[in-house]
């Protein structure tokens, strides 16, 4: 078949390897005019990379490319030919034991907890998706019919998903990525695809205290199981309990912050549908301390602890990070625009023991104005480099404080991505005397 790969980033390259091995005739279509493509492979690059796509049999969309962009350059009929690496994975995956996790925050942590718990219980597990390994790459691991696959799935992968996983998990949802979707309704509809195709013998795990999560999980026919309340994993005093069994006490968790109690309950509820191995589940919860750039402890200098939460790119994640620490805080906020409002974040800061806020990037002035409207005035205009920003945080902090990089914004104005931002923060902290 004639296959066009629309976008040649990480997922596009995974799709290239997969379809090349299948023997298809490939053309790489990418907006970068100077993109280096593999020798001997046809390409359509630059401004008009989406033109005249009807000549292909299959169009493989990379997650960052909105389907409507393909339509605008062609016609509505073109969508019949559009698929994605995620859709193809669901189509050919040798096992139907797939757990998909989505939400506005906590996807990576919850997906990793689920995978580690299943592994601890003796299952062979493959973890991928938005967490860093494209789904199609997992096929290289020789997936067996009895194996389990755990996929972190973001809105950009879900928007045109045509198959739902056996177990879908929806964490807390807040409006996000409106710069990509254009409307809250489309964002929610994208998330709903995780459950829309479920049959009655499949399972929908959801955060019932969040109306959006409840709505999204209700999109299909799967059996609904709420978490953070019975019959799912929930809190009883200081204990996490499932089916009347104490899994562990919250004080034994290595993950920081009460928001991670939600992630833990979501993961336990999902895993419980596969195995009720309490010792295995408990062993993970009492040893796993989190993923890189998620409330990651970097270093203590002069009695001040520095934490990298660069992965948090929304006001909601910044609020959760602030609330994770009882100590006074110096918070670094700002970056590129994702269409979010900072009003609630400003109120949270004004009502918390935040000592100072350092505002950075394009949204820095907007955040500063919003903070002043909430009567918070200890605001420092951030430097232009991460080293300078960290030095400003050091000057603002006092012994016993926490310096927190949790920006509430995307990173693309000053940094390559959230990883680059977090790595630069950690490097600057490492150099503090």
N, C-alpha and C positions, 0 to 999 in steps of 0.2 A: 504493500500500500504506500501511497504518497502521504507522508506525515510531515506537518510543519510544527516545529517547536517554537512556541511564541514566548520568547524570553529565554536567555541563556545564562541564568544565575545558578545558584546551588541546586535548586530543584530542576531547573532546565537541563543541567549537566547530568543529573541522575536519570532524567527521562531520555536524554540522548543515549546514554549507555544501554538502557533497557531496550529502546526501540531499535537501536543499531544491532544489538545481539539478536533481536527478533527477525532481522533481515529486511526492515522497511527502508524505503527510499526517503532520506531525510533532507529537510531544508530548515536552516536556523534563521528565525526572524527575530530581530532585536533592534531596539531603538538606538543603540550605540553604533554610530556609523563606522567607528574605527575598531570594532570588536574583532579579536583574533578568533577565527573559527578553525576547527580541525581540518587538516589538509584533505582536500578532495570532497569536502561537504559543501553542498550548495547553500547560499545564504541570501537573505533579503534584509538589508540593514539600513538604519537611518530613519528619517522622518516618516517615510511611507512604508514602514516594515509590516504594517497590517493590511496593506492594499491587496486586492485581488486574491483573497485566500480561498475562494470557491474552487480553485483548481486542485486543491488537496482533498484527500479522503478523510483525514483526521487532523484536528488542530489541538495540540496539547498546550493548554494555558499554564503559564507559571503563576504561582499564587498572587504575586503582586499586581498582575494585570487584571483589571476589572473586565468581566465579560461584556459590559456595555461598550467598552472601547472597541472591542472586536466588531460588535454590531454596527457602531457608527461608521466604521471604515468599510463596511460591507453591506449587510442587510440582516433583518431579524432571522431569516432562514438559516444563516450561518451557524447559529447556536446548536443546531442539530449535529454539527460536526465537532463541536468543542468538548473536550474532556480535560482531565488533569492527571498528574501523577498519582494523586490520592485516589481518584476514581478508578484508575487502572489497577492500583494496588488492591482495592476492594474486589475488583472483578476477578483477579487471578490468584489472590492469596490462598495458599493451600489449607489454611485453617479459618474457621468461622469464629474462633475464640478471640474476638477483637474487642478491646475496651477503648472507647474514645472519650477524651476529656476535653471540655471546653469551659469557658468562663472569661470574665474580664481580668481577673487576677488569680494567681495560684495554680494555673494549669500545669506549669513545669514541675512545681513541687509535688502536686498531687499525683501527676503521672509517674514521677520517679518513685514516690512512696508505693503506689500500686505495684509497679514492676518489682521493686525490691522485696515487698511482702510476698508476692507470688514466688519469686526466686527462693526466698527463705523457706517457703512451704514445699520446695522441691519441684516447682514447675520450670520448664524452659521458657524464657520470656524474651521478647524482642521489643525494645523501646525506641520510638522514633516519632516522626511527624514534625511539628513546629518546634520541637525541642532541639532540633539540630541535625538529625539524620532523616533525609527524605524517605518517605514510606517505601518507594521502589527500591531503595538501596538495601532495605531489610531483606529483600528476596535473596540477596547474595549469601545470607546466613543459613540457607537451607531450611526454611521453615517447614515443620512437620504438622500434620493434621491435629495432633494433640497439644501443640505449643500454644502459647498465649502471646498476643500482640497488644501492646499498649501504645496508643497514638495520642499525642497532644495535638489538638486541632483548633486552629484559629479561624476567625471569620473569613479570611481570604482563602482558606482551603475548603471551608464549609459552604460557601455561597452557591456552588453548583454541584454539591455532593449528591450522588444518586443512590447511595446505599448507606444505611445506618449500621453502626456496630451492634454486636450482641448486647453489650452493656454500654450505655451512654451515661456520662456524668456531666451535669451542668452545675458549675460553681456559681458564686455571686456574679451577677451581671449588672453593669452600669453602662450607659451610653458611651461609646468610644469609637474611634476611627471614623468620625463623621466626615473628615476630610476625604476619605476614600469612598465611603458609602453615599454620602449626600443626604441621608435621612436616618433617623433612629429606627424607623420601621424596617428599612432594608437591613440594617445591622442585626436586628432581632430575627428577621426572616432567615438570614444567613445562619445564625446560631441554631435555629429550629431544624435545619436539615440534619443535624446529628441524630434527631429523634423521629423526624417525619416519616422515614421509611421503615421504622420498627414494626414488627408483628407482635401479636399478643404474647408470644412466648419469649420475647426479649425484655430487657430491663432498662428503665429510665431512673437514674439516681439524681436527685436534685436538692437544692438548698431552699427549703420551703419558706424560710423567713425572708426570701427575696422574691417579690412578685414577678420580676422578669424571668428569673430562673424557673419558677413554677409554670409560667406561661410557655416558655420555650420547651420544657420537658413534656408538656401536654400535647405537643404537635403530632405525636404518633400514637400507636396502639400498644406500646410497651408497658409492662407492669411498673407502676409508679412507686418508688421508694424514697421518701424524704430522708435527709440526714440532718443532724443537729437536733433531731427529735426522734422519738420512737415512731416506727419500728427500726429506723436506721440508727447508726452510731450517734450517741448523744452524751451530754454532760449530766452526771449525777454528782452534785457537789464538786469535788476536785478530781473526779474520776471520769474517764471515757469508757462508756458502757455500750455493749452490743448484745442483744438477746439475753439480757440479764447477767451477762458475764463482764467483769471488770477487765478491760484490756490493759490499761495502765493509768497512772495518775498524771495529771497535766504537769506536775513538778518534775516528772521523769523525762518529759520530752526534751530533746535537744534543739528543736526548732524554736526560735524566738517569736514572741508575740501571740496574743490571743486570736488573731486572725488565722494563725496556723492551726488552732484547735478545729476550726471549720475544715481546713484542708485535710487534717488527720481523720476527722469523722467521715468526710467524703470518701477518702481512700479506704478506710476500714469497711464502710458500707459496700463499696464496690467489690472489694476482695472477698468479703463474707459470702457473696453470691457464688464464689468459686471454691473457697476453702474456709473452714472455721478453725484453723490452726492458730490458736491464741498465742502460744510461745513464739511462733515464727513472726506473727504480726507485731507482738510486743518487742521482739529483738530489734526490729527495724526502727520502731518509734523511739526507742531509748538509745539509739546510736546515730541515726541520720541527723546531721546538723544543718542541712540545707544545700542549695545550689549556689554556684558562683553568681555574684552580683545581686543576690536576694538577701538583704539584711546580713551581709557577710562581714564578720568582724575582721578588720584589717590589722589594727595595731593600737596599743595604748602608749601615748606620749605625754609626759608631764601630767599624769592623772586624768587625761582626756582620752576617751575611747572613740575610735573612728570606724564607721560602718559604711559599706558600699551597698546601696540599694538601687544601683543604676538601672536594673531591669524594670523597676517601677516607673512607668511613663504616663500615669494618669493622676489626677487629683485624688482619686479614691485610694490608690496605692500609697501615695504620700501620707494621707491621713492615717492609714493603717500603720505605716512605719513609725510615724510620730507617736502613735498610741501604744506602740510596742515597748517603749522605754519610759520608766518612771523618772529617770534623771532629767535635769535641765538639758535642753538641746539647742544646738546651732544647726540650722537646716539649710541646705543648698537647694534652691528651687529655680527652675527655668529651663528654657531650651526652645525647640521649634514647636510650631503650633499643631495641635491635633483637633482643634475645634471644641475644646472643653471649657467649661466655666470653672473659675477658681473661687467662687463665692463661698461655698461650703468649706473648702480647704482653709480659706482666710478666717472663717469663724472658728474652726477647730484650732488653728494656731493662736488666735486671740484668747481662747479659753484654756489653752494648755500652758505648760511651763517651758515654752520655747523662749530661749534667751535672745536669739537673734536669727534673722533670715538673710541669707546672701542670695541675691537675685542675679541670674545669669541669662545670657542668650536673648533671642528675639522676644520671648514672652516675659523676660525679666521686668520691664517697665509696667506691663499690664498687671503682673502679679503684685508688684510694689503698690500700685494704685489701689488694687483690690484689698490688700492688707491694710492700707491707711483708712479705707472706707470702713473696715472692721475694727478700727482704732488700735491697730498694731503698728508701731512706728519704729521699732529697732531694726531697721532695714539697711543693709550694706549693698551698694551697687557692686556687683562682682567684677573681678579682673577679666582680662581677655584670654588668659591661659589657666589651665588647671592648677599649675604650681602656684600661681598668684591667688587663685580662689582658695586653695587649701591653706595658704599662709594667712589669708583674711579670716578663715574659720578658726585657725589657731589663735589669732589675736582676740577674737570675740569670745572664745571659750574660756571657762575656768575649770580648775581641778574638780573632778567629779562629774563633769558634763559629758555629753555624747555629741559628736559631730556626725551628721547624717547626710549623705548624698542620696536624696530621694526626690528627684527633680519635678515630678508631676507632668513632665513634658517629654516629647521625643528629643533625640540628640542631634539631628542632622544639620543644625545650624553651625555647630562648633566641632562636632566629632563625626567619625565615620558611622558609628552606630552605638547602641548602649554598651556593648562590650568595650569598645574603644574608650568611651567616657569612663567606665568603671576602671579599666586598666590604667588610664592616666591618673585617676584619683588615687588608686593604690600605689602607683609609682611615686606620686607626689608625697603621699603620707609616709612612705618608706624612707624618704629623704629628710623628713623633719628631724631636727636635732632636739 
